[in-house]
């Protein structure tokens, strides 16, 4: 196979039973989503759990709300990654060959068929859960970024799209339980801004693949060092910003507020140190995981601060 060629899907198993087909689709879905569970699925589910605790929902109700959140945000992640991976086969062959298209499980056309089927199910679930406005907004973002945008515009459009994605994610996660009030909106918007600013570091780990497909990302435009420094500055300031804008207004005890701030400091500053000292592609991937873990830590603080 020549460099950059799209691999042909390997012979798929005969669908001897619905269970066989379900196992195959589960494998495809897992390979679509495995890289982003910590960034896109777990934080949303945690925020739904925070809402349940805040409103005193009983165990049965909490279980139902959390299960709904798992399904809704699995689709949130699936539609983004299926459409993105259908168009980024060359990059994935270099950086992430375990994904379903470069692995040969499905073709780019097959990825798009799954994308449109998931979009229909996602829309229906949004209507059933009262989150349709957020579902439609995310679908618009996904189509605009992954299907309509040009590679040379990616570095400008991606931060905007991801910022909207964070707002959609957290607002919908809370909406599953109850409409967000002004306090919740202050958390949603503050967290979205705080975590979208260092997000360009995500593209440092994928520079080689992005270069191959002509995608213009911020690290390829300005170099990796300015992006590392920007990441370090924003992640260093993150705990103080969250304390000043969110944590200090909590009715929790001063000890609880201090403990939450300290945990965020440990997580975010660990990412800072790694981003500057460990600069290989595998190290950058690990640093990005710590960044997403910090996001989950901040969401989890809501369990004791609301």
C-alpha positions as CSV (number, residue, x, y, z in Angstrom):
1,X,0.0,0.0,0.0
2,X,1.4,3.4,-0.9
3,X,1.9,6.1,1.6
4,X,-1.3,8.0,2.4
5,X,-3.4,5.3,0.7
6,X,-6.7,4.5,2.3
7,X,-6.7,0.9,3.6
8,X,-9.3,-1.4,2.2
9,X,-11.7,-2.8,4.9
10,X,-10.8,-6.3,5.8
11,X,-13.4,-9.0,5.2
12,X,-16.2,-8.4,7.7
13,X,-17.7,-11.2,9.7
14,X,-20.9,-12.7,8.4
15,X,-23.8,-11.4,10.4
16,X,-24.9,-14.9,11.7
17,X,-26.8,-13.2,14.5
18,X,-27.7,-9.8,15.8
19,X,-25.2,-10.4,18.6
20,X,-22.4,-10.7,16.0
21,X,-23.3,-7.4,14.4
22,X,-23.6,-5.7,17.8
23,X,-20.2,-6.9,18.8
24,X,-18.7,-5.6,15.6
25,X,-20.4,-2.2,16.0
26,X,-19.3,-2.0,19.6
27,X,-15.7,-2.6,18.5
28,X,-16.0,0.1,15.9
29,X,-17.5,2.5,18.4
30,X,-14.9,1.8,21.0
31,X,-12.1,2.5,18.4
32,X,-13.8,5.7,17.3
33,X,-14.1,7.0,20.8
34,X,-11.3,5.5,22.9
35,X,-9.0,8.6,22.7
36,X,-11.6,11.0,24.0
37,X,-13.6,9.3,26.7
38,X,-11.7,11.3,29.5
39,X,-12.3,14.6,27.7
40,X,-15.8,14.3,26.3
41,X,-17.7,11.5,28.0
42,X,-16.6,11.3,31.6
43,X,-16.8,15.1,32.5
44,X,-20.4,15.3,31.2
45,X,-21.5,12.2,33.1
46,X,-19.8,13.7,36.2
47,X,-21.6,17.0,35.8
48,X,-25.0,15.2,35.5
49,X,-24.1,13.4,38.8
50,X,-23.2,16.7,40.4
51,X,-26.7,18.0,39.4
52,X,-28.3,15.0,40.9
53,X,-26.4,15.5,44.2
54,X,-27.2,19.3,44.1
55,X,-31.0,18.6,43.8
56,X,-31.1,15.7,46.2
57,X,-32.2,13.1,43.6
58,X,-32.7,9.7,45.1
59,X,-30.6,6.6,44.1
60,X,-33.0,5.4,41.4
61,X,-33.4,8.8,39.8
62,X,-29.7,9.4,39.9
63,X,-29.0,6.0,38.2
64,X,-31.5,6.9,35.5
65,X,-30.1,10.4,34.9
66,X,-26.5,9.1,34.8
67,X,-27.4,6.3,32.5
68,X,-29.1,8.8,30.2
69,X,-26.1,11.0,30.3
70,X,-23.8,8.1,29.3
71,X,-25.9,7.4,26.2
72,X,-26.4,11.0,25.2
73,X,-22.7,11.9,25.5
74,X,-21.6,8.7,23.9
75,X,-23.5,9.9,20.9
76,X,-22.1,13.4,21.3
77,X,-18.6,11.9,21.0
78,X,-19.5,9.3,18.4
79,X,-20.9,11.9,15.9
80,X,-17.8,14.1,16.2
81,X,-15.3,11.3,15.9
82,X,-17.0,9.4,13.1
83,X,-17.2,12.5,10.9
84,X,-13.7,13.6,11.8
85,X,-12.1,10.2,11.3
86,X,-13.8,9.7,8.0
87,X,-11.8,12.7,6.7
88,X,-8.5,12.2,8.5
89,X,-7.4,8.7,7.4
90,X,-3.9,9.7,6.4
91,X,-3.3,11.4,9.7
92,X,-4.7,8.5,11.7
93,X,-2.5,6.0,9.7
94,X,0.5,7.9,11.0
95,X,-0.7,8.8,14.6
96,X,-3.6,6.5,15.5
97,X,-3.6,3.3,13.4
98,X,-5.9,1.5,15.9
99,X,-8.8,3.6,14.8
100,X,-11.5,1.7,12.7
101,X,-10.7,3.2,9.3
102,X,-6.9,2.8,9.3
103,X,-7.3,-0.5,11.0
104,X,-9.4,-1.7,8.0
105,X,-12.6,-2.5,10.0
106,X,-14.6,0.0,7.9
107,X,-14.2,2.4,5.0
108,X,-14.5,6.2,5.2
109,X,-17.9,5.8,3.5
110,X,-18.9,3.3,6.2
111,X,-17.8,5.8,8.8
112,X,-20.0,8.5,7.3
113,X,-23.0,6.1,7.1
114,X,-22.6,5.4,10.8
115,X,-22.3,9.2,11.4
116,X,-25.6,10.0,9.8
117,X,-27.4,7.1,11.5
118,X,-26.0,8.3,14.9
119,X,-27.1,11.8,14.1
120,X,-30.7,10.7,13.7
121,X,-30.6,8.7,17.0
122,X,-28.8,11.6,18.8
123,X,-31.6,14.0,17.6
124,X,-34.3,11.7,18.9
125,X,-32.6,11.3,22.3
126,X,-32.1,15.1,22.5
127,X,-35.9,15.6,22.0
128,X,-36.7,12.9,24.6
129,X,-34.4,14.3,27.2
130,X,-35.2,18.0,26.7
131,X,-31.7,18.7,25.5
132,X,-32.6,19.2,21.8
133,X,-31.3,22.8,21.6
134,X,-27.9,21.6,22.7
135,X,-27.9,18.6,20.5
136,X,-28.7,20.7,17.4
137,X,-26.1,23.3,18.3
138,X,-23.4,20.5,18.6
139,X,-24.5,18.9,15.4
140,X,-24.1,22.3,13.6
141,X,-20.6,22.7,15.1
142,X,-19.7,19.1,14.0
143,X,-20.9,19.6,10.5
144,X,-19.2,23.0,10.2
145,X,-15.9,21.9,11.5
146,X,-15.5,18.4,10.2
147,X,-17.4,18.4,6.9
148,X,-17.4,22.0,5.6
149,X,-14.2,23.7,6.9
150,X,-11.0,23.7,4.9
151,X,-7.8,22.4,6.4
152,X,-6.1,25.8,6.2
153,X,-8.9,27.3,8.4
154,X,-8.8,24.6,11.0
155,X,-6.5,26.4,13.4
156,X,-9.0,29.4,13.6
157,X,-12.2,27.4,13.7
158,X,-11.2,24.6,16.0
159,X,-10.9,26.7,19.2
160,X,-14.3,28.3,18.6
161,X,-15.9,24.9,17.9
162,X,-14.3,23.3,21.0
163,X,-15.4,26.2,23.2
164,X,-18.9,25.8,22.0
165,X,-18.6,22.1,22.5
166,X,-17.6,22.6,26.1
167,X,-20.6,24.9,26.7
168,X,-23.0,22.4,25.0
169,X,-21.5,19.5,26.9
170,X,-21.9,21.0,30.4
171,X,-25.3,22.7,29.7
172,X,-26.8,19.6,28.3
173,X,-25.4,17.4,31.1
174,X,-27.1,19.7,33.7
175,X,-30.3,20.0,31.6
176,X,-30.8,16.2,31.9
177,X,-31.7,16.9,35.5
178,X,-32.9,20.5,35.5
179,X,-32.5,23.8,33.6
180,X,-29.2,25.6,34.5
181,X,-29.6,28.6,36.7
182,X,-27.4,31.6,36.9
183,X,-24.9,29.9,39.3
184,X,-24.6,26.9,37.0
185,X,-24.2,29.2,33.9
186,X,-21.3,30.9,35.7
187,X,-19.6,27.5,36.2
188,X,-20.3,26.4,32.6
189,X,-19.0,29.6,31.0
190,X,-16.0,30.0,33.3
191,X,-14.9,26.3,32.9
192,X,-15.4,26.5,29.1
193,X,-13.2,29.5,28.7
194,X,-10.6,28.2,31.2
195,X,-10.2,24.9,29.4
196,X,-10.5,26.0,25.8
197,X,-7.5,28.5,26.2
198,X,-4.9,25.7,26.8
199,X,-6.6,23.3,24.4
200,X,-4.3,24.0,21.3
201,X,-1.8,21.8,23.1
202,X,-3.9,18.9,21.9
203,X,-2.5,19.5,18.4
204,X,1.1,19.4,19.5
205,X,0.9,15.6,19.8
206,X,-0.4,15.2,16.2
207,X,1.8,17.5,14.3
208,X,3.3,14.9,12.0
209,X,-0.1,13.6,10.9
210,X,-1.6,17.1,10.5
211,X,1.3,18.1,8.3
212,X,0.7,15.1,6.0
213,X,-2.9,16.0,5.3
214,X,-2.2,19.8,5.0
215,X,-4.2,20.7,8.1
216,X,-3.1,24.0,9.5
217,X,-3.1,23.8,13.3
218,X,-1.6,26.4,15.7
219,X,1.5,24.4,16.5
220,X,2.2,24.0,12.7
221,X,1.6,27.7,12.2
222,X,3.7,29.2,15.0
223,X,5.8,26.2,16.2
224,X,5.4,24.0,19.2
225,X,7.2,26.1,21.8
226,X,4.8,29.1,21.7
227,X,1.9,26.6,22.2
228,X,3.7,24.9,25.1
229,X,4.4,28.2,26.7
230,X,0.8,29.3,26.3
231,X,-0.4,26.0,27.7
232,X,2.0,26.4,30.7
233,X,0.8,30.0,31.4
234,X,-2.9,29.2,31.2
235,X,-2.7,26.0,33.2
236,X,-0.5,27.7,35.9
237,X,-3.1,30.4,36.3
238,X,-6.1,28.0,36.2
239,X,-6.4,27.2,39.9
240,X,-6.2,30.9,40.9
241,X,-8.8,31.8,38.2
242,X,-11.2,29.1,39.3
243,X,-10.8,30.1,43.0
244,X,-11.4,33.8,42.3
245,X,-14.3,33.3,39.8
246,X,-16.1,30.2,41.3
247,X,-14.8,28.4,44.3
248,X,-14.7,31.3,46.8
249,X,-18.4,32.0,46.3
250,X,-19.3,28.4,47.4
251,X,-21.2,27.9,50.7
252,X,-18.8,25.0,51.5
253,X,-16.4,25.3,54.4
254,X,-13.1,27.1,53.9
255,X,-11.3,23.8,54.4
256,X,-13.3,22.2,51.6
257,X,-12.7,25.1,49.3
258,X,-8.9,25.0,50.0
259,X,-8.8,21.3,49.5
260,X,-10.5,21.6,46.1
261,X,-8.1,24.3,45.0
262,X,-5.1,22.3,46.2
263,X,-6.2,19.3,44.1
264,X,-6.7,21.4,41.0
265,X,-3.2,22.9,41.6
266,X,-1.6,19.5,41.8
267,X,-3.4,18.3,38.6
268,X,-2.9,21.4,36.5
269,X,0.7,22.1,37.5
270,X,1.6,18.5,36.8
271,X,0.5,19.1,33.2
272,X,2.6,22.3,33.1
273,X,5.8,20.6,34.3
274,X,5.3,17.8,31.8
275,X,4.6,20.1,28.9
276,X,7.9,21.9,29.3
277,X,10.2,19.0,30.3
278,X,8.9,16.0,28.4
279,X,8.5,16.8,24.7
280,X,8.2,13.6,22.8
281,X,5.0,12.6,21.0
282,X,4.1,9.9,23.6
283,X,4.9,12.3,26.4
284,X,2.7,15.0,24.9
285,X,-0.1,12.5,24.7
286,X,0.3,11.7,28.4
287,X,0.4,15.4,29.2
288,X,-2.9,16.0,27.3
289,X,-4.4,13.2,29.4
290,X,-3.4,15.0,32.5
291,X,-5.0,18.1,31.1
292,X,-8.3,16.2,30.5
293,X,-8.0,14.7,34.0
294,X,-7.7,18.2,35.4
295,X,-11.0,19.0,33.7
296,X,-12.6,16.0,35.4
297,X,-11.2,17.1,38.7
298,X,-12.7,20.6,38.4
299,X,-16.1,19.1,37.5
300,X,-15.9,16.7,40.5
301,X,-15.3,19.7,42.8
302,X,-18.9,20.6,42.2
303,X,-20.0,17.6,44.2
304,X,-18.8,19.4,47.4
305,X,-18.9,23.0,46.4
306,X,-22.5,23.4,45.1
